[in-house]
Amino acid sequence: MGIVIKQSSGNFVITYFGFAIGAVNALFLYTNFLEQEYYGYTQYLLSAANILMPFMAFGVHSSLIRFFSRCTSEKEKDQLLSFVVLLPLLISSLVAVLYGFFSEAFVTHFLSPNMDVSKYLWMIPVVGLAMAYFEIFYAYAKVHLRSNLGNFLSEVLVRLLAMIMLFGVHYNWITTDQFLYGLVVAYVVQAIWMFIYAVSMRPLRFQIGFPHNRNEILQFSAFIIVSGSIATLLLDLDKLMIPRYNSPEAVAIYGVAGFISTVIAVPARAMNHITYPLTAQLIAAEKWAELRSLYQKSALTLQIIGGLVLLGIFLNVKQLYLILPAGYEAGYWSVILVGLAKFYDVILGNNNAILVNTKHYKWALTFGVGVVVLMITFNIWLIPLYGITGAALATLMSVAIYNTVKLLFVVSKLKMSPFSTATLKSLLVILLTFALFFGWDFQFHPILNIICKSVLITIFYIVLVLRLKLSTEINDAVLQLFKKLRKA
């Protein structure tokens, strides 16, 4: 776990810095500088681009991580890299043609009469392609175990540019339409920067010819298209379905609630940047004992860290909504329900990386198709009944079923589990902390209330975790931090 802790520490800092910027944007700038209708448009367009991205990338970003470590010569590496760079161009051309034919019909069927985004539709494939090539070159950095700059570009750059442009809207330097165009430019800049960084590590030397294992790569890439689409659908499908039954303003309210909940998943996102390629390497080398250790340690570490974030959100969310403009508090239960779904993702560690990098990876396709069917069904059933809360409940139910099936499959086939006795102790610490701090607040301004309460929660939680010695890695990391502070 040494390199995991080292790389993840940098990713934690970068990712949380990015989320801090994102929090300012999502909770204060978007809500105050953009009308709810335009905020809803922004949420919809980016969600649609996220869903389109796996098709534009054709799954080759994950294939690069899986197969790069199996290349035995520089020529094979060049062929693999050439293949994964050029194939999406061909696929994206086909997607663009199909998108041109069917996009209007899609909007008419799913959105009319509640949302009119027809003049912005061209942005979806452009942003989707930029996202796709960013992920491809980010994967190339990951296989060299260098993920920090890519993480900065992913988590910070676009949010920072969006912040600048939101101030531009507020001070009438740009219009709301120009803001949306600027977001497209931001994603293109992100992809170009990642490309420059990737080729600086190792020049891009195109090799004519297919990799010797091209059939296996294509099969795996096709699988990733579906599994990647499933992952993004679990995140963004509800935002596309809400306008079918509600106004664009409902998408904005749900988007804010979703952003708050997503903070719980930040530790997993930061750690997965390094555990995913490590998992692929360990499976390729058949180092099952090391994989089992990584599985349990990553799950426990993420549960402890994610548990603290969950407590900070659940115990402060009412005060947080007092700061936001009126109307956004309708997303309260969405925060709770989606937050629980995110926490279930977190506590499974690198479970998904294990499943997709073994010979059983095709089973994930079956599970994923099933959960998408469930999610669509749940959304159609629950959104008309409960609005955005119904969308959040559909997400929780779908994620709970999906994750449970994947967990039981890994336990059954590979005879390894992410859980241990420390897992139960950690869960009890989370429940105890929640019980002690739930139901009371200081009689201060909401911001001061959140700060004071969060400090107390953090101190109590960390002291309890350290005293119980739940995680050797966390105790050692804190000890090293104290040593550095004493020397400073």
C-alpha positions in Angstrom: 0.0 0.0 0.0 3.0 2.3 0.1 2.7 3.7 -3.4 -1.1 3.7 -3.0 -0.8 5.9 0.1 1.8 8.2 -1.6 -0.1 8.7 -4.8 -3.5 8.7 -3.2 -2.4 11.4 -0.7 -1.6 13.7 -3.6 -4.8 12.8 -5.3 -6.8 13.4 -2.1 -5.4 17.0 -1.9 -6.0 17.7 -5.6 -9.5 16.1 -5.6 -10.7 17.8 -2.5 -9.3 21.1 -3.8 -11.2 20.6 -7.0 -14.3 19.7 -5.0 -13.9 22.9 -3.0 -14.0 24.9 -6.2 -16.9 22.8 -7.4 -18.7 23.4 -4.1 -18.4 27.1 -4.4 -19.6 26.8 -8.0 -22.5 24.4 -7.5 -23.7 25.8 -4.1 -23.2 29.5 -4.5 -22.2 30.7 -8.0 -24.5 28.6 -10.1 -27.4 29.1 -7.7 -26.9 32.8 -7.5 -25.4 33.8 -10.8 -27.5 31.6 -13.1 -31.2 31.2 -13.3 -32.4 27.8 -12.2 -33.5 27.1 -15.8 -30.1 27.7 -17.2 -28.5 25.7 -14.4 -30.8 22.9 -15.3 -29.6 23.2 -18.9 -26.0 22.9 -17.8 -26.7 19.9 -15.7 -28.6 18.2 -18.6 -25.9 18.9 -21.3 -23.0 17.7 -19.2 -24.9 14.6 -18.1 -25.8 13.8 -21.7 -22.1 14.2 -22.7 -21.0 11.9 -19.8 -23.4 9.2 -21.1 -22.1 9.6 -24.6 -18.4 9.6 -23.7 -18.0 5.8 -23.3 -19.3 5.3 -26.9 -16.9 8.0 -28.2 -14.0 6.4 -26.3 -15.0 2.9 -27.3 -13.7 1.7 -24.0 -10.1 1.9 -25.1 -9.0 3.9 -22.0 -9.7 0.9 -19.8 -8.2 -1.5 -22.4 -5.0 0.5 -22.3 -4.7 0.0 -18.5 -5.5 -3.7 -18.8 -3.2 -4.6 -21.7 -0.3 -2.2 -21.4 1.4 -4.2 -18.7 1.2 -7.3 -20.9 3.2 -5.7 -23.8 6.6 -7.3 -24.0 8.3 -4.9 -26.4 8.4 -1.2 -27.3 6.9 -2.0 -30.6 3.9 -3.7 -29.0 3.4 -0.7 -26.7 3.5 1.7 -29.7 1.0 -0.5 -31.6 -1.4 -0.6 -28.6 -1.2 3.2 -28.1 -1.7 3.9 -31.8 -4.7 1.5 -31.8 -6.4 3.2 -28.8 -5.8 6.7 -30.2 -7.1 6.1 -33.7 -10.0 3.7 -33.1 -12.1 6.3 -31.2 -11.8 8.7 -34.2 -13.5 6.1 -36.4 -16.1 5.2 -33.8 -16.9 8.8 -32.9 -17.5 9.6 -36.6 -20.1 6.9 -36.7 -21.6 8.1 -33.4 -21.7 11.7 -34.7 -23.6 10.6 -37.8 -26.1 8.6 -35.7 -26.4 11.5 -33.2 -27.2 13.9 -36.0 -30.0 11.7 -37.2 -31.6 10.8 -33.8 -30.8 13.7 -31.4 -33.9 15.7 -32.2 -36.1 12.7 -31.9 -34.5 11.9 -28.5 -35.1 15.4 -27.2 -38.7 15.4 -28.5 -39.4 12.1 -26.8 -37.7 12.6 -23.5 -37.9 16.3 -22.8 -40.8 18.0 -24.6 -42.5 20.1 -23.5 -40.5 20.8 -20.4 -37.1 21.6 -21.7 -35.9 23.1 -25.0 -32.1 22.6 -25.5 -32.2 22.1 -29.3 -29.8 24.9 -30.0 -27.2 23.5 -27.6 -27.4 19.9 -28.8 -24.1 20.2 -30.9 -22.3 20.7 -27.6 -23.0 17.1 -26.4 -20.9 15.2 -28.9 -18.1 17.8 -28.8 -17.8 17.6 -25.1 -18.2 13.8 -25.2 -15.3 13.5 -27.6 -13.1 15.8 -25.5 -13.9 13.8 -22.4 -13.1 10.6 -24.3 -9.7 11.7 -25.4 -8.9 13.1 -22.0 -9.6 9.7 -20.5 -7.5 7.9 -23.1 -4.4 10.0 -22.4 -5.1 10.0 -18.7 -5.1 6.2 -18.8 -1.6 6.4 -20.4 -0.4 8.4 -17.5 -2.0 6.0 -15.1 -0.1 3.0 -16.5 3.1 4.8 -15.7 1.6 5.3 -12.1 1.6 9.1 -12.7 -1.9 10.3 -12.0 -1.6 13.6 -10.1 -1.6 16.0 -13.1 -4.4 14.2 -14.8 -6.3 14.3 -11.6 -5.7 18.1 -11.4 -7.0 18.5 -14.9 -10.0 16.3 -14.2 -11.0 17.8 -10.9 -9.7 21.3 -10.9 -9.2 22.9 -14.4 -12.7 22.8 -15.7 -14.2 23.9 -12.4 -11.8 26.7 -12.1 -12.5 27.9 -15.7 -16.3 27.6 -14.9 -15.8 29.7 -11.8 -14.2 32.5 -13.8 -16.9 32.4 -16.4 -19.7 32.4 -13.8 -18.2 35.7 -12.5 -18.2 36.8 -16.1 -21.9 36.1 -16.3 -22.6 37.9 -13.0 -20.7 41.1 -14.1 -22.2 40.9 -17.6 -18.9 40.3 -19.3 -20.4 37.3 -21.0 -24.0 36.0 -21.7 -25.4 32.8 -20.4 -25.1 31.3 -23.9 -21.5 32.3 -24.0 -21.0 30.6 -20.7 -22.3 27.3 -22.1 -20.0 27.7 -25.2 -17.1 28.4 -22.8 -17.7 25.1 -21.0 -17.2 23.4 -24.3 -13.9 25.2 -24.8 -12.8 24.2 -21.2 -13.3 20.5 -21.9 -11.3 20.8 -25.2 -8.5 22.6 -23.4 -8.5 19.8 -20.7 -8.1 17.1 -23.4 -5.3 18.9 -25.2 -3.3 19.5 -22.0 -3.6 15.8 -21.1 -2.4 14.9 -24.5 0.7 17.1 -24.2 1.5 15.7 -20.8 1.1 12.1 -22.0 3.4 12.4 -25.0 6.0 14.2 -22.8 6.4 11.0 -20.8 6.7 8.9 -23.9 6.5 10.2 -27.5 3.5 9.0 -29.5 5.0 6.9 -32.3 2.3 5.6 -34.6 2.8 2.0 -35.7 0.9 0.7 -38.8 -0.7 -2.6 -37.9 -2.9 -4.0 -35.3 -1.7 -5.4 -31.9 -1.4 -9.2 -32.0 -4.2 -9.4 -29.4 -6.5 -7.0 -31.2 -9.5 -9.3 -30.9 -9.1 -9.6 -27.2 -8.7 -5.8 -26.9 -11.8 -5.2 -29.1 -13.9 -7.6 -27.0 -12.8 -6.0 -23.8 -13.3 -2.5 -25.2 -16.8 -3.4 -26.3 -17.5 -4.7 -22.8 -16.1 -1.4 -21.3 -18.5 0.6 -23.6 -21.4 -1.1 -22.0 -20.0 -1.2 -18.4 -18.8 2.5 -18.8 -22.2 3.5 -20.1 -23.8 1.7 -17.1 -21.5 3.6 -14.7 -22.4 6.9 -16.2 -26.1 6.0 -16.5 -26.1 5.3 -12.7 -24.8 8.8 -12.2 -26.6 10.8 -14.8 -29.6 8.9 -16.2 -31.9 10.5 -13.5 -30.9 14.0 -14.6 -32.0 13.1 -18.2 -35.3 11.5 -17.0 -36.4 14.2 -14.5 -37.2 16.8 -17.3 -39.6 14.2 -18.7 -41.8 14.7 -15.6 -40.6 18.0 -14.1 -39.2 21.5 -15.1 -35.6 22.4 -15.8 -35.6 24.0 -12.3 -36.0 20.5 -10.8 -32.9 19.3 -12.6 -31.0 22.2 -11.0 -32.3 21.4 -7.5 -31.4 17.7 -8.0 -28.0 18.7 -9.4 -27.1 20.6 -6.3 -28.2 17.7 -4.1 -26.3 15.3 -6.2 -23.1 17.4 -6.0 -23.4 17.5 -2.2 -23.7 13.7 -2.1 -20.9 13.1 -4.6 -18.4 14.5 -2.1 -18.7 11.2 -0.2 -17.2 9.4 -3.2 -14.2 11.7 -3.4 -11.8 9.5 -1.4 -12.7 6.5 -3.6 -12.1 8.6 -6.8 -8.7 9.7 -5.5 -7.6 6.2 -4.5 -9.0 4.4 -7.5 -6.7 6.4 -9.8 -3.8 4.3 -8.5 -5.6 1.1 -7.2 -7.2 0.4 -10.6 -3.9 0.0 -12.5 -2.3 -1.8 -9.5 -5.2 -4.2 -9.4 -4.8 -4.9 -13.1 -1.0 -5.6 -12.6 -1.6 -7.9 -9.6 -4.2 -9.9 -11.5 -2.0 -10.2 -14.6 0.9 -11.4 -12.4 -1.5 -13.7 -10.5 -0.5 -12.3 -7.1 -3.7 -13.2 -5.3 -2.4 -12.8 -1.8 -1.3 -9.2 -2.5 -4.6 -8.5 -4.3 -6.6 -9.8 -1.3 -4.6 -7.5 1.0 -5.1 -4.5 -1.3 -8.8 -5.3 -1.5 -9.4 -5.3 2.3 -7.1 -2.4 3.0 -8.5 -0.1 0.3 -12.1 -0.9 1.4 -11.3 -0.2 5.1 -9.4 3.0 4.4 -12.2 4.3 2.2 -14.9 3.3 4.7 -13.1 5.3 7.5 -12.4 8.3 5.4 -15.7 8.2 3.5 -17.6 7.7 6.8 -16.2 11.0 8.1 -17.3 12.8 5.0 -20.7 11.2 5.1 -21.1 12.4 8.8 -20.0 15.9 7.9 -22.7 16.1 5.2 -25.6 14.3 6.9 -25.1 16.2 10.2 -24.8 19.6 8.5 -27.0 19.5 5.4 -30.0 21.3 7.0 -27.7 24.2 7.9 -26.2 24.1 4.5 -29.5 24.6 2.8 -30.1 27.7 5.0 -27.3 29.3 3.0 -28.6 28.5 -0.4 -31.3 30.5 -2.3 -34.9 29.5 -1.4 -36.2 26.5 -3.2 -33.1 24.3 -3.2 -34.0 22.8 0.2 -36.4 20.5 -1.8 -33.3 18.4 -2.5 -32.8 17.5 1.2 -33.9 13.9 1.0 -32.1 13.5 -2.3 -28.9 14.3 -0.5 -29.5 11.6 2.1 -30.6 8.9 -0.4 -27.9 9.5 -3.0 -25.4 9.9 -0.2 -26.1 6.4 1.1 -25.7 5.0 -2.4 -22.3 6.7 -2.8 -21.2 5.4 0.6 -22.1 1.8 -0.5 -19.8 2.4 -3.5 -17.0 3.6 -1.3 -17.0 0.8 1.2 -16.4 -1.9 -1.5 -12.9 -0.6 -2.2 -11.5 -1.8 -5.5 -14.2 -4.4 -6.0 -15.2 -3.2 -9.5 -11.6 -3.1 -10.6 -11.1 -6.7 -9.5 -14.2 -7.8 -11.4 -13.4 -6.1 -14.7 -9.8 -7.2 -14.7 -10.4 -11.0 -14.3 -11.6 -13.6 -16.7 -15.1 -13.1 -15.3 -15.3 -9.5 -16.5 -18.1 -10.3 -19.0 -20.4 -11.1 -16.1 -20.2 -7.4 -15.1 -22.0 -6.7 -18.5 -24.9 -8.9 -17.5 -25.2 -7.3 -14.1 -24.9 -3.8 -15.6 -27.6 -4.3 -18.2 -29.9 -5.6 -15.5 -29.3 -2.6 -13.2 -30.0 -0.1 -16.0 -33.3 -1.8 -16.7 -34.0 -1.6 -13.0 -33.0 2.0 -12.8 -35.2 3.1 -15.8 -38.1 1.1 -14.3 -37.6 2.6 -10.8 -37.3 6.2 -12.3 -40.5 5.8 -14.4 -42.3 4.5 -11.3 -40.9 6.8 -8.6 -40.3 10.2 -10.3 -44.0 10.8 -11.1 -44.9 9.9 -7.5 -42.1 11.7 -5.5 -40.4 14.0 -7.9 -36.6 14.4 -7.4 -36.8 12.4 -4.2 -38.2 9.5 -6.3 -35.2 9.8 -8.6 -32.8 9.7 -5.6 -34.7 6.6 -4.2 -34.4 4.9 -7.6 -30.7 5.6 -7.6 -30.2 4.1 -4.1 -32.3 1.0 -4.9 -30.4 0.4 -8.2 -27.0 0.9 -6.7 -27.8 -1.3 -3.7 -28.8 -4.2 -5.9 -26.0 -3.7 -8.4 -23.2 -3.5 -5.8 -24.6 -6.4 -3.7 -24.6 -8.7 -6.8 -21.1 -7.7 -7.8 -19.8 -8.2 -4.2 -21.4 -11.6 -3.9 -20.0 -12.6 -7.3 -16.4 -11.7 -6.3 -16.7 -13.4 -3.0 -18.1 -16.6 -4.7 -15.6 -16.8 -7.6 -12.4 -15.4 -6.1 -12.9 -16.3 -2.5 -12.0 -12.9 -1.2 -14.0 -10.2 0.6 -13.4 -6.5 1.3 -14.8 -6.9 4.9 -13.1 -7.8 8.2 -13.8 -7.3 11.9 -12.4 -3.8 11.5 -15.1 -3.1 9.0 -17.8 -3.7 11.7 -15.9 -1.6 14.2 -15.6 1.2 11.7 -19.4 1.1 11.0 -20.1 1.2 14.7 -17.9 4.3 15.1 -19.8 6.0 12.3 -23.2 5.1 13.9 -22.1 6.2 17.3 -20.8 9.6 16.0 -24.0 10.1 14.1 -26.2 9.3 17.2 -24.2 11.7 19.4 -24.2 14.7 17.0 -27.6 14.3 15.4 -30.4 16.7 16.4 -28.5 19.6 17.8 -26.9 22.7 16.4 -25.2 25.8 17.7 -27.3 29.0 17.7 -24.9 30.6 15.3 -24.9 31.7 11.7 -25.2 28.6 9.5 -21.7 28.9 8.2 -20.2 29.2 11.6 -22.5 26.5 12.9 -21.2 24.1 10.1 -17.6 24.9 10.9 -17.8 24.5 14.7 -19.9 21.3 14.5 -17.6 19.8 11.8 -14.5 20.5 13.9 -16.1 18.7 16.9 -17.3 15.7 14.7 -13.8 15.4 13.1 -11.9 15.5 16.4 -14.2 12.9 18.1 -14.2 10.6 15.0 -10.5 10.7 14.4 -9.6 10.2 18.1 -11.9 7.2 18.2 -10.5 5.7 15.0 -6.9 6.1 16.2 -7.5 4.8 19.6 -9.2 1.6 18.3 -6.4 1.2 15.8 -8.9 0.3 13.0 -6.4 0.8 10.2 -2.6 0.5 10.5 -2.2 2.6 7.3 -4.2 5.5 8.7 -2.5 5.4 12.1 0.9 5.3 10.4 -0.1 8.2 8.0 -1.2 10.3 11.0 2.0 9.5 12.9 4.1 10.6 9.9 2.1 13.8 9.7 2.7 14.6 13.3 6.4 14.0 12.9 6.5 16.4 9.9 4.6 19.0 11.9 7.1 18.7 14.8 10.0 19.2 12.5 8.4 22.2 10.8 
